Structure formats: structure tokens, C-alpha cells
Amino acid sequence: MGFLSTMNIIGSGITAQHLRLDVISENITNINTTRTGEGGPYRRKVVVFQAQEGDERNNFRMAMAQAQFNRRGIVSNAGYDAVGGVRVVNIAEDQSDFKLKYDPTDPDANEEGYVELPNVDLVKEITDAMAASQAYSANVTAFNVLKSVVSSGLEIGR
């Protein structure tokens, strides 16, 4: 796995966490939205991630075999284009129950006087935002480390 593959993996993490932060922002923005185009209150959205699997089990063994082939002058690329990382497979709606508030004067109140409020919990959203921010920062740190390693490698070539 070359440094370009590593950049792709890190980039997929940065992109996924950026989208996660966007969805969390949308949830917080709509925390009091009781009426949507589909009818009813806003329903919280969550991002669903899936691992992109490269050659995960034998990476070291395969890299050593590749290095040995290259020393013998044999160029083989068997399985080395596979890149890992993460991708977003869905932005799903949280199916948990809506909150109810008694307010018979609200225009969105039902016959009993209850208004359905979005199923968005501010504490949960802030916690998710903090986790996404930390993951984003970790990916940026990994990118900076990779940049430093590549720069050092280029210095050796001088």
C-alpha cells in the first residue's frame, strides 16, 4: 500500500466525518420544526458508515512478497490497488417516537391538544458532534503525519 492509498483512506474519513457534521447541524437546526413537507414534525437523521475493505488480513505479508518480487525484477500488482477506508451508505431517519407537548393553542396540535415535536435530543446531537469533530481531527492528524513521512522520504533521496 503506497502513500497515495493512505491519502485516499484518510480522505474518505475526512469526507465521511464532514458529512456527519453536516447532518448533525441539520438536526440541531430543525430541533423545533413541527411541520415538514411530508407532514408531521422533523425526524432526526443519522449517517450510516460502511468500511471499504482493502486487503486487510495479509497486508504485511503481501507487502513483503511484493517487495521480494520487485527485487527480482518481477512487477506484480496482485491485490495492491485495493484501498480501505470508509464510505457513507445511507442517511437514515431515526424511527424513535416523537416528543409530545401539551399546547392546545398551537396550530399543529392534535384533537387532544398535544403537539408532536421532533425526536431530536440536543445533548445527543452535541455528543455526536464532538465525536465527529474528534474523528475529523484524528484524520487531519494522520494526514499531517503522512505528509511529514513523505517529506522525510524525499529528503533521503537528495
C-alpha positions as CSV (number, residue, x, y, z in Angstrom):
1,M,0.0,0.0,0.0
2,G,1.6,3.3,-1.1
3,F,1.2,6.7,0.3
4,L,-1.5,7.5,-2.3
5,S,-3.6,4.7,-0.9
6,T,-3.1,6.1,2.6
7,M,-4.2,9.5,1.4
8,N,-7.3,8.0,-0.1
9,I,-8.2,6.3,3.2
10,I,-7.6,9.4,5.2
11,G,-9.6,11.5,2.7
12,S,-12.5,9.1,2.9
13,G,-12.6,9.5,6.7
14,I,-12.4,13.3,6.4
15,T,-15.2,13.4,3.9
16,A,-17.4,11.0,5.9
17,Q,-17.0,12.9,9.2
18,H,-17.6,16.2,7.3
19,L,-21.0,14.8,6.1
20,R,-21.8,13.6,9.6
21,L,-21.2,17.1,11.0
22,D,-23.5,18.5,8.2
23,V,-26.3,16.1,9.2
24,I,-25.9,16.9,12.9
25,S,-26.1,20.6,12.1
26,E,-29.3,19.9,10.1
27,N,-30.8,18.0,13.1
28,I,-29.9,20.9,15.5
29,T,-31.3,23.5,13.1
30,N,-34.6,21.6,13.0
31,I,-34.9,20.9,16.7
32,N,-38.2,22.9,16.9
33,T,-39.6,22.2,13.4
34,T,-43.1,20.8,13.9
35,R,-44.2,20.9,10.3
36,T,-42.4,19.4,7.3
37,G,-43.3,19.0,3.6
38,E,-44.1,15.3,4.2
39,G,-46.4,16.2,7.1
40,G,-45.6,15.9,10.8
41,P,-42.5,17.0,12.7
42,Y,-38.9,16.8,11.5
43,R,-37.4,13.4,12.0
44,R,-33.8,13.1,13.2
45,K,-31.3,11.9,10.6
46,V,-28.3,9.7,11.2
47,V,-25.3,8.8,8.9
48,V,-24.6,5.2,8.3
49,F,-21.0,4.3,7.6
50,Q,-19.6,1.2,6.0
51,A,-16.0,0.0,5.9
52,Q,-14.4,-0.1,2.5
53,E,-12.3,-3.2,2.7
54,G,-8.9,-3.4,1.1
55,D,-6.6,-6.4,1.5
56,E,-6.9,-6.3,5.3
57,R,-5.7,-9.6,6.6
58,N,-2.5,-10.1,4.8
59,N,-1.3,-6.6,4.1
60,F,2.1,-7.0,5.7
61,R,2.7,-10.5,4.3
62,M,1.6,-9.3,0.8
63,A,3.7,-6.1,1.0
64,M,6.8,-8.2,1.9
65,A,6.1,-10.6,-1.0
66,Q,5.6,-7.6,-3.3
67,A,9.0,-6.2,-2.2
68,Q,10.7,-9.5,-2.8
69,F,9.2,-9.7,-6.3
70,N,10.3,-6.2,-7.1
71,R,13.9,-7.1,-6.0
72,R,13.9,-9.9,-8.5
73,G,12.7,-7.6,-11.3
74,I,9.2,-9.1,-11.4
75,V,6.5,-6.5,-11.4
76,S,3.3,-7.8,-9.8
77,N,0.3,-5.8,-8.7
78,A,-1.8,-8.6,-7.4
79,G,-4.3,-7.1,-5.0
80,Y,-2.4,-3.9,-4.2
81,D,-4.9,-1.5,-5.7
82,A,-7.5,-2.3,-3.1
83,V,-7.9,0.6,-0.7
84,G,-9.6,0.6,2.6
85,G,-11.4,3.5,4.3
86,V,-15.0,4.4,5.0
87,R,-18.0,5.4,2.9
88,V,-21.4,6.7,3.7
89,V,-24.0,4.2,2.6
90,N,-27.1,5.9,3.8
91,I,-28.6,8.9,5.7
92,A,-31.3,7.2,7.6
93,E,-34.2,8.6,9.6
94,D,-34.3,7.8,13.3
95,Q,-37.5,6.0,13.9
96,S,-37.8,6.7,17.6
97,D,-41.0,8.3,18.9
98,F,-41.7,12.0,18.7
99,K,-41.9,14.0,21.9
100,L,-45.3,15.3,22.9
101,K,-46.0,18.7,24.3
102,Y,-49.4,19.8,25.6
103,D,-50.4,23.1,23.9
104,P,-53.9,23.2,22.7
105,T,-53.3,26.7,21.3
106,D,-50.6,25.5,18.8
107,P,-51.9,25.2,15.2
108,D,-50.1,21.9,14.9
109,A,-51.9,20.4,18.0
110,N,-54.0,17.3,17.6
111,E,-57.6,16.7,18.9
112,E,-56.3,16.1,22.4
113,G,-54.2,19.3,22.4
114,Y,-50.8,17.6,22.0
115,V,-48.1,18.8,19.6
116,E,-45.6,16.3,18.2
117,L,-42.1,17.7,18.5
118,P,-39.1,16.4,16.6
119,N,-37.2,13.4,18.0
120,V,-34.0,15.4,18.1
121,D,-32.2,15.5,21.5
122,L,-29.8,18.4,21.8
123,V,-27.5,16.5,24.2
124,K,-27.2,13.6,21.9
125,E,-26.5,15.8,18.9
126,I,-23.8,17.8,20.7
127,T,-22.2,14.5,21.8
128,D,-22.3,13.2,18.3
129,A,-20.9,16.4,17.0
130,M,-18.0,16.2,19.5
131,A,-17.3,12.6,18.4
132,A,-17.4,13.5,14.7
133,S,-15.1,16.5,15.4
134,Q,-12.6,14.3,17.2
135,A,-12.7,11.7,14.4
136,Y,-12.2,14.5,11.8
137,S,-9.2,15.9,13.8
138,A,-7.7,12.4,14.0
139,N,-7.9,12.1,10.3
140,V,-6.3,15.5,9.8
141,T,-3.5,14.5,12.2
142,A,-3.0,11.2,10.3
143,F,-2.7,13.3,7.1
144,N,-0.1,15.6,8.6
145,V,1.9,12.6,9.8
146,L,1.7,11.1,6.3
147,K,2.8,14.4,4.8
148,S,5.8,14.5,7.2
149,V,6.8,10.9,6.4
150,V,6.6,11.6,2.7
151,S,8.6,14.8,3.1
152,S,11.3,12.9,5.1
153,G,11.4,10.2,2.4
154,L,12.0,12.9,-0.2
155,E,14.8,14.4,1.8
156,I,16.6,11.0,1.9
157,G,16.6,11.0,-1.9
158,R,18.7,14.2,-2.1
